[in-house]
Amino acid sequence: MLLGEAVALLCLTWVAYQTLALPRIAECDLSCTQGFICKSRVKWNIFNSFCRPPPASLPESVLKGLTLSTAMKCAPYNNCSLLLRVQASLTLHGEHKPCWYSGCFTGRKGAKGAWPGLTSPACPLLHPEGLRGLEACSMNTNTQETVCQSVRISGVPSQLQFQVQFNCFKVSAAQSLYITLRTIPHFCGVQINQLYHVEDCRDEDMKRNLPDCFARKLTYQVDRSHKVILAQVHEAPGSLDFYLRLCLRWFTCEDVGVLVRVTADRTSTVSLPYNQELPCLCLEGWSATPDAVRIQICPFENDTEALWDAIQYHPGSQALSWEPACPVSGHVSLCWHPRPGTHCQELEHSRRPVQSRVQYLLVDPQPQLCLKFSTNLSFWIRCPFERWRSPAWKMMVQQAPSQSPIRVTFFSSSPAHFQVRLCHQRKPGPPTCYPALQATPLPLATGSQGELTAEPPVAFVDIPGDEVCAPGTCIQGWRTDVHFSAPQQLCDPKCS
């Protein structure tokens, strides 16, 4: 009785395994519905986007159904590979004799595959200006590599409905493909686009039978003091040699170090040095087989601080620039601190989207000028001039010689133009500011030998009215002969 129950349990387990396993195919084949003759042609990385208006006789829907699935083809000694299995239901309408197409194309160079095609209401033998065939294009979304298969059709079958199945499109685990099917000639709007994701190594069947998925285990440690990643590749029965490298993950992972090959049948530790702890710096490993699944581990993916430090200023052109070392989505702007520890106020017209390199021209370098980086997670502020010994210009408030209570004087080692405005601090809320006043330029002062003094006064403005002497009043002054200038602010001036 116990033996019978055990046998029954084993049978149920085997049935469950077979149900969850990927379908097996013995041969890579291509089939056409009886009565059609198909001739195919392959081209690489050529995708023609031109199209012509479709004829009125072309049915609106010639492809009724398209099903994509992954299958597995296994040779002796567990040498299994993945194939894309395509099932298509094609239906024609009207009284025209149908033409049918089938095509084989590859998921990568050197691999054979199969794909269904669309149908035509007329064969080229009957209507020379009708469909002559179909083109199928597959694009790897990671590498942008495109493979197009064009198929010419002949033959006049009698049936208007048929199904197609192809089993020869080689793929890899966790691969993403963008498939485009269209007619020859290419009629505008007569095409099918579909995105397909191949199962990854979490699939139990693939984990047991696909060499890429039972590849050697990869672990790592980070030695921050020596800027080294110690990667350990563990031994696995029947495993192959293993490649390791460091790369920066953009659209593809770009090399930033040497490529190391670890030999099979032993556990090895590899030391990979790095220069900077970036969130897109990844450790990548893969088996030494064509189109192997690549494992990526990014040890610093939460360390974003280093991204915001790549700021450069060019004194000659007065250009301030920043370039992200990793992909970033957000925006950057210029801002200034009225006082230490206060909120950084954004300068007008300085917000830029973060796409690649950001550059600001004619920037006035001031210690209170900063860059603010904002993403959907948080924001970061960097002030590249805060450690400068002295600002490029200074603003001083003193008693005016005229009837105005206050004179604002600007000192600079080079000619410059300035404006001034009064602001009243209000709590809560932002300050209330009056219209700006243009400063009057002064002739450059010279020393006893005729040379320019270090920081001569270059402009002044007398501020009329009693508002300047009211409590909570601040005077803001900035340059107007540059594109971006952070104001200097003096609050509560002493009136006579």
C-alpha positions as CSV (number, residue, x, y, z in Angstrom):
1,M,0.0,0.0,0.0
2,L,2.8,2.4,0.9
3,L,4.7,1.5,-2.2
4,G,1.7,2.2,-4.4
5,E,1.2,5.6,-2.7
6,A,4.9,6.4,-3.3
7,V,4.7,5.5,-6.9
8,A,1.5,7.6,-7.4
9,L,3.3,10.6,-5.7
10,L,6.3,10.2,-8.0
11,C,4.0,10.1,-11.0
12,L,2.2,13.3,-9.9
13,T,5.5,15.0,-9.3
14,W,6.8,14.0,-12.8
15,V,3.6,15.2,-14.4
16,A,3.8,18.6,-12.5
17,Y,7.5,18.9,-13.7
18,Q,6.5,18.2,-17.3
19,T,3.8,20.8,-17.1
20,L,6.1,23.5,-15.7
21,A,9.0,22.6,-18.0
22,L,9.6,24.5,-21.2
23,P,8.4,22.7,-24.4
24,R,11.1,20.5,-26.1
25,I,11.8,20.5,-29.8
26,A,14.0,18.1,-31.5
27,E,14.8,19.9,-34.7
28,C,15.0,23.5,-35.8
29,D,12.5,23.5,-38.7
30,L,10.5,25.8,-40.9
31,S,7.1,24.9,-42.4
32,C,4.9,26.5,-45.0
33,T,1.2,25.7,-45.5
34,Q,0.8,23.2,-48.3
35,G,0.7,25.0,-51.7
36,F,3.2,27.8,-50.9
37,I,6.8,28.1,-52.0
38,C,9.0,30.3,-49.7
39,K,12.4,31.8,-50.5
40,S,14.2,33.7,-47.8
41,R,17.0,36.3,-47.5
42,V,18.8,37.7,-44.5
43,K,20.3,41.2,-43.9
44,W,22.0,42.7,-40.9
45,N,21.6,46.1,-39.3
46,I,19.6,47.5,-42.2
47,F,16.1,48.8,-41.5
48,N,14.3,50.7,-44.2
49,S,11.5,52.9,-42.8
50,F,10.0,54.1,-46.1
51,C,6.5,52.9,-47.0
52,R,3.9,53.4,-49.7
53,P,0.1,53.7,-49.4
54,P,-1.6,50.3,-49.3
55,P,-3.9,49.3,-52.2
56,A,-7.7,49.4,-51.6
57,S,-7.9,45.6,-52.1
58,L,-5.6,44.9,-49.2
59,P,-7.6,43.6,-46.1
60,E,-7.4,45.7,-43.0
61,S,-6.4,42.7,-40.9
62,V,-4.4,39.9,-42.6
63,L,-2.9,38.6,-39.3
64,K,-5.5,37.3,-36.9
65,G,-3.3,36.0,-34.1
66,L,0.4,35.8,-33.1
67,T,1.7,33.8,-30.1
68,L,5.3,33.8,-29.0
69,S,6.8,31.3,-26.5
70,T,10.1,29.9,-25.5
71,A,11.1,26.3,-26.3
72,M,14.3,24.3,-25.5
73,K,16.4,22.2,-27.8
74,C,18.7,19.8,-26.0
75,A,21.7,17.9,-27.4
76,P,23.4,15.1,-25.5
77,Y,25.3,15.9,-22.2
78,N,22.8,18.6,-21.2
79,N,23.9,21.0,-24.0
80,C,20.6,22.8,-24.2
81,S,19.7,26.1,-25.9
82,L,16.7,28.3,-26.1
83,L,14.5,28.9,-29.2
84,L,11.7,31.3,-29.8
85,R,8.6,29.4,-31.0
86,V,6.1,31.4,-33.0
87,Q,2.6,30.4,-33.8
88,A,0.5,32.6,-36.2
89,S,-3.0,32.4,-37.4
90,L,-3.5,34.0,-40.8
91,T,-6.9,34.8,-42.4
92,L,-7.7,36.4,-45.7
93,H,-10.9,37.9,-46.8
94,G,-12.5,38.5,-50.3
95,E,-12.2,36.5,-53.4
96,H,-8.6,37.0,-54.2
97,K,-6.3,34.0,-54.1
98,P,-4.0,34.3,-51.1
99,C,-0.3,34.3,-51.0
100,W,1.5,33.1,-47.9
101,Y,4.9,33.8,-46.5
102,S,7.2,32.2,-43.9
103,G,10.6,33.3,-43.0
104,C,13.6,32.3,-40.9
105,F,15.8,34.9,-39.3
106,T,18.3,35.0,-36.5
107,G,18.3,36.4,-33.0
108,R,22.0,36.8,-33.4
109,K,24.5,36.4,-36.2
110,G,25.0,32.9,-37.3
111,A,21.8,31.5,-35.7
112,K,18.8,30.4,-37.7
113,G,15.2,31.1,-36.7
114,A,11.7,31.2,-38.0
115,W,9.0,33.7,-38.1
116,P,5.5,33.9,-39.5
117,G,4.5,36.5,-42.0
118,L,1.5,38.5,-43.1
119,T,-0.6,37.4,-46.1
120,S,-1.6,39.1,-49.3
121,P,-5.0,39.1,-51.1
122,A,-3.1,38.5,-54.4
123,C,-0.1,36.4,-55.5
124,P,2.6,38.1,-57.6
125,L,1.7,35.8,-60.4
126,L,-1.9,37.2,-60.4
127,H,-1.3,40.8,-59.5
128,P,2.3,42.1,-60.1
129,E,1.6,45.2,-58.0
130,G,0.4,43.3,-55.0
131,L,2.4,41.7,-52.2
132,R,5.6,40.0,-53.2
133,G,6.6,38.9,-49.8
134,L,7.2,40.0,-46.2
135,E,10.1,41.3,-44.1
136,A,10.6,40.5,-40.5
137,C,13.1,42.4,-38.3
138,S,14.3,41.6,-34.8
139,M,16.1,44.2,-32.7
140,N,17.9,43.3,-29.5
141,T,16.9,46.1,-27.2
142,N,20.2,45.9,-25.3
143,T,22.6,46.1,-28.2
144,Q,20.4,47.6,-30.9
145,E,21.6,44.9,-33.3
146,T,18.9,44.4,-35.9
147,V,18.4,41.3,-38.1
148,C,15.9,41.5,-41.0
149,Q,14.6,38.5,-43.0
150,S,12.8,39.1,-46.3
151,V,10.8,36.3,-47.9
152,R,9.5,36.1,-51.4
153,I,6.4,34.1,-52.0
154,S,5.0,32.1,-54.9
155,G,2.2,29.5,-55.2
156,V,-1.6,29.8,-55.1
157,P,-3.3,27.7,-52.3
158,S,-7.0,27.5,-52.2
159,Q,-7.7,27.9,-48.4
160,L,-8.2,31.3,-46.8
161,Q,-7.3,30.3,-43.2
162,F,-4.2,28.6,-42.0
163,Q,-1.7,28.5,-39.1
164,V,2.0,28.7,-39.0
165,Q,4.6,27.5,-36.5
166,F,8.3,28.2,-36.5
167,N,10.9,26.9,-34.1
168,C,14.3,28.2,-35.2
169,F,14.8,31.6,-33.6
170,K,17.7,31.3,-31.2
171,V,17.5,33.5,-28.1
172,S,19.2,33.8,-24.7
173,A,17.9,33.9,-21.2
174,A,16.5,37.2,-20.1
175,Q,16.8,38.7,-23.6
176,S,14.4,41.4,-24.8
177,L,13.5,41.6,-28.5
178,Y,11.5,44.1,-30.5
179,I,9.9,42.4,-33.4
180,T,8.6,44.1,-36.5
181,L,6.7,42.3,-39.3
182,R,5.8,44.1,-42.5
183,T,5.0,43.5,-46.2
184,I,7.1,43.7,-49.3
185,P,6.7,46.2,-50.6
186,H,6.2,48.0,-47.3
187,F,2.7,49.3,-47.1
188,C,2.2,52.1,-44.5
189,G,0.4,50.9,-41.4
190,V,0.5,47.2,-42.5
191,Q,2.9,45.9,-39.9
192,I,2.9,44.3,-36.4
193,N,5.2,45.4,-33.6
194,Q,5.7,43.3,-30.5
195,L,8.1,43.3,-27.6
196,Y,9.0,39.9,-26.2
197,H,10.9,39.0,-23.0
198,V,12.6,35.7,-22.8
199,E,12.4,33.9,-19.4
200,D,15.3,34.4,-17.1
201,C,17.3,32.0,-14.9
202,R,14.7,32.0,-12.2
203,D,12.8,29.5,-14.3
204,E,13.4,26.1,-12.7
205,D,13.7,24.3,-16.0
206,M,16.2,26.7,-17.3
207,K,18.1,26.6,-14.0
208,R,18.6,22.9,-14.3
209,N,19.3,22.5,-18.0
210,L,20.7,25.7,-19.5
211,P,24.5,26.1,-19.1
212,D,24.2,29.9,-18.8
213,C,21.9,29.4,-15.8
214,F,23.8,26.8,-13.8
215,A,27.0,28.8,-14.4
216,R,29.4,29.4,-11.6
217,K,28.3,31.4,-8.6
218,L,29.7,34.9,-8.3
219,T,30.2,36.7,-5.0
220,Y,32.2,39.9,-4.2
221,Q,33.6,42.1,-1.5
222,V,34.5,45.8,-1.7
223,D,37.8,47.1,-0.2
224,R,37.0,50.9,-0.2
225,S,40.4,51.8,1.4
226,H,42.3,50.4,-1.6
227,K,39.5,51.0,-4.2
228,V,39.4,47.3,-5.2
229,I,36.5,44.9,-5.8
230,L,37.4,41.3,-4.9
231,A,35.3,39.0,-7.0
232,Q,35.1,35.3,-6.2
233,V,34.0,32.8,-8.8
234,H,33.0,29.5,-7.2
235,E,33.6,26.1,-8.8
236,A,30.6,24.3,-10.3
237,P,30.5,20.8,-11.8
238,G,30.8,20.9,-15.6
239,S,31.2,24.6,-15.6
240,L,33.0,26.6,-18.3
241,D,35.6,29.3,-18.2
242,F,34.2,32.6,-16.8
243,Y,34.8,36.2,-17.8
244,L,34.8,39.1,-15.4
245,R,35.1,42.9,-15.9
246,L,34.1,46.2,-14.5
247,C,31.8,48.4,-16.6
248,L,29.7,51.6,-16.5
249,R,26.1,50.7,-17.1
250,W,24.6,53.2,-19.6
251,F,22.4,51.9,-22.4
252,T,25.1,49.2,-22.7
253,C,27.8,48.4,-20.1
254,E,31.0,50.3,-21.1
255,D,34.4,48.9,-20.2
256,V,36.3,50.7,-17.5
257,G,39.0,48.0,-16.7
258,V,40.7,44.9,-17.9
259,L,38.8,41.7,-19.0
260,V,39.8,38.7,-16.8
261,R,39.2,35.1,-17.8
262,V,38.8,32.6,-14.9
263,T,39.6,29.0,-15.8
264,A,37.0,26.3,-15.1
265,D,36.9,23.6,-12.4
266,R,38.3,25.7,-9.6
267,T,37.3,28.6,-7.2
268,S,39.2,31.8,-8.0
269,T,39.4,35.3,-6.6
270,V,40.0,38.2,-8.9
271,S,41.0,41.8,-7.8
272,L,39.4,44.5,-9.9
273,P,40.6,48.1,-9.2
274,Y,38.3,51.1,-9.7
275,N,38.7,54.9,-9.6
276,Q,35.4,56.2,-8.3
277,E,32.4,54.8,-6.4
278,L,29.6,55.4,-8.9
279,P,26.1,54.0,-8.8
280,C,26.4,52.7,-12.4
281,L,29.8,50.9,-11.8
282,C,29.0,47.2,-12.1
283,L,30.8,43.9,-11.8
284,E,29.8,41.8,-14.9
285,G,30.4,38.1,-15.3
286,W,29.5,35.5,-17.9
287,S,30.4,32.0,-19.1
288,A,32.8,31.7,-22.0
289,T,30.1,30.7,-24.6
290,P,28.6,32.8,-27.4
291,D,25.7,35.1,-26.3
292,A,26.0,33.9,-22.7
293,V,23.7,35.4,-20.0
294,R,25.6,38.2,-18.2
295,I,25.3,38.7,-14.5
296,Q,25.6,42.3,-13.3
297,I,26.2,43.3,-9.7
298,C,26.4,47.1,-9.0
299,P,28.0,47.4,-5.5
300,F,27.5,51.2,-5.3
301,E,24.1,51.6,-6.8
302,N,22.9,53.6,-3.8
303,D,26.0,55.8,-3.6
304,T,24.9,58.9,-5.6
305,E,27.1,61.5,-3.8
306,A,30.0,61.2,-6.3
307,L,27.7,62.1,-9.2
308,W,27.3,65.7,-8.2
309,D,31.0,66.6,-7.8
310,A,32.0,66.6,-11.5
311,I,31.7,70.4,-11.7
312,Q,34.2,72.5,-13.8
313,Y,34.6,76.3,-14.1
314,H,36.6,77.9,-16.9
315,P,37.7,81.4,-15.8
316,G,38.5,82.5,-19.4
317,S,35.1,81.8,-20.9
318,Q,33.3,82.1,-17.5
319,A,31.6,78.8,-18.3
320,L,30.3,76.5,-15.5
321,S,29.6,72.9,-16.6
322,W,28.6,69.6,-15.1
323,E,28.6,66.2,-16.8
324,P,27.0,63.1,-15.2
325,A,29.2,60.0,-14.9
326,C,26.1,57.8,-14.8
327,P,22.5,58.0,-16.3
328,V,20.5,60.4,-14.2
329,S,16.9,61.6,-14.7
330,G,16.0,65.0,-13.2
331,H,17.0,68.6,-13.6
332,V,19.8,71.0,-12.4
333,S,19.5,74.7,-11.6
334,L,21.7,77.5,-10.3
335,C,20.8,78.9,-6.8
336,W,22.3,81.1,-4.2
337,H,22.3,81.3,-0.4
338,P,21.3,84.8,1.0
339,R,23.1,83.8,4.3
340,P,24.9,80.7,5.5
341,G,22.5,77.9,6.4
342,T,19.5,79.5,4.5
343,H,17.4,78.0,1.7
344,C,19.1,78.1,-1.7
345,Q,17.1,80.3,-3.9
346,E,16.9,79.4,-7.6
347,L,18.2,81.9,-10.2
348,E,15.7,82.7,-13.0
349,H,16.1,80.9,-16.3
350,S,18.7,78.5,-14.9
351,R,16.8,75.2,-14.8
352,R,18.1,72.6,-17.2
353,P,17.0,69.0,-17.8
354,V,19.6,66.4,-17.0
355,Q,20.3,64.5,-20.2
356,S,24.0,64.7,-20.8
357,R,26.4,67.6,-20.3
358,V,24.9,70.8,-18.7
359,Q,26.7,74.1,-19.3
360,Y,26.1,77.7,-18.2
361,L,27.8,80.5,-20.0
362,L,29.0,83.8,-18.5
363,V,28.7,82.9,-14.9
364,D,29.7,85.3,-12.2
365,P,31.8,83.2,-9.7
366,Q,30.6,84.0,-6.1
367,P,30.9,81.9,-2.9
368,Q,27.2,81.9,-2.4
369,L,26.5,80.5,-5.9
370,C,25.6,76.8,-6.0
371,L,24.2,74.1,-8.3
372,K,21.1,72.3,-7.2
373,F,20.5,68.7,-8.6
374,S,16.9,67.4,-8.3
375,T,15.6,63.9,-9.0
376,N,12.4,62.1,-8.1
377,L,14.2,60.8,-4.9
378,S,15.8,63.9,-3.4
379,F,18.0,66.9,-4.2
380,W,21.6,67.7,-3.7
381,I,23.4,71.1,-3.6
382,R,27.0,71.7,-4.5
383,C,28.7,75.2,-4.1
384,P,31.9,75.1,-6.2
385,F,33.1,78.6,-5.2
386,E,32.6,78.6,-1.5
387,R,36.3,78.0,-0.8
388,W,37.5,80.8,-3.0
389,R,39.7,83.2,-1.0
390,S,37.8,86.3,-2.0
391,P,34.8,87.1,-4.3
392,A,35.4,88.7,-7.7
393,W,33.7,91.9,-6.5
394,K,32.4,93.4,-3.3
395,M,29.5,95.5,-2.2
396,M,29.7,98.1,0.6
397,V,27.0,100.2,2.2
398,Q,27.9,103.7,3.6
399,Q,26.3,107.0,4.3
400,A,25.6,108.9,1.1
401,P,27.1,112.4,0.6
402,S,23.8,113.6,-0.8
403,Q,20.3,113.7,0.8
404,S,19.9,110.0,0.3
405,P,20.4,108.0,3.5
406,I,22.4,105.2,1.9
407,R,25.0,104.8,-0.9
408,V,25.9,101.3,-2.2
409,T,29.3,101.1,-3.7
410,F,30.7,98.2,-5.8
411,F,34.4,97.4,-5.9
412,S,36.0,95.2,-8.6
413,S,39.4,94.6,-10.1
414,S,37.8,94.6,-13.6
415,P,35.0,96.7,-15.2
416,A,31.5,95.5,-14.4
417,H,27.9,96.7,-14.3
418,F,25.6,96.3,-11.4
419,Q,22.0,96.7,-10.2
420,V,20.5,97.0,-6.7
421,R,17.1,96.4,-5.2
422,L,15.6,96.6,-1.7
423,C,13.8,93.6,-0.1
424,H,11.8,93.4,3.1
425,Q,11.9,90.1,4.9
426,R,8.4,88.8,5.9
427,K,7.7,85.7,8.0
428,P,6.3,83.5,6.8
429,G,6.7,83.7,3.1
430,P,9.3,85.1,0.7
431,P,10.6,88.6,0.9
432,T,8.9,91.5,-0.9
433,C,11.3,93.3,-3.3
434,Y,11.2,96.6,-5.0
435,P,12.2,97.3,-8.6
436,A,15.9,97.3,-9.3
437,L,18.0,100.4,-9.6
438,Q,20.8,100.7,-12.1
439,A,24.2,101.6,-10.6
440,T,26.2,104.5,-12.0
441,P,29.6,103.5,-13.3
442,L,32.8,105.2,-12.1
443,P,36.1,105.8,-13.9
444,L,38.8,103.3,-12.9
445,A,41.0,104.6,-10.1
446,T,44.7,104.5,-10.6
447,G,47.7,104.5,-8.2
448,S,50.6,106.9,-8.0
449,Q,52.4,105.3,-10.9
450,G,49.3,105.1,-13.1
451,E,48.5,101.5,-12.5
452,L,45.0,100.2,-11.5
453,T,44.5,99.7,-7.8
454,A,43.6,96.2,-6.6
455,E,39.9,96.7,-6.0
456,P,38.8,100.2,-7.1
457,P,35.2,101.4,-6.8
458,V,33.6,100.8,-10.2
459,A,30.0,101.8,-9.6
460,F,27.6,103.3,-7.0
461,V,23.9,104.0,-6.4
462,D,22.2,106.2,-3.9
463,I,19.0,104.7,-2.5
464,P,16.4,107.4,-1.8
465,G,13.5,107.1,0.7
466,D,13.1,105.9,4.2
467,E,12.3,102.3,3.2
468,V,16.0,101.4,3.3
469,C,16.2,102.2,7.0
470,A,13.1,100.1,8.0
471,P,13.8,97.0,10.2
472,G,14.1,93.8,8.2
473,T,15.3,95.5,5.0
474,C,18.0,93.9,2.9
475,I,20.0,95.4,0.0
476,Q,20.7,93.0,-2.9
477,G,23.3,93.8,-5.5
478,W,24.4,91.7,-8.6
479,R,26.2,92.0,-11.9
480,T,24.2,92.7,-15.1
481,D,27.0,92.2,-17.7
482,V,26.9,88.4,-17.3
483,H,24.1,85.8,-17.8
484,F,24.1,84.4,-14.2
485,S,25.0,86.4,-11.1
486,A,24.2,85.5,-7.5
487,P,23.3,88.6,-5.5
488,Q,25.3,89.8,-2.5
489,Q,23.0,90.7,0.3
490,L,23.4,93.2,3.2
491,C,20.6,93.4,5.8
492,D,19.6,96.1,8.3
493,P,22.0,98.9,7.1
494,K,22.9,101.5,9.6
495,C,21.3,104.8,8.6
496,S,22.6,108.2,9.9
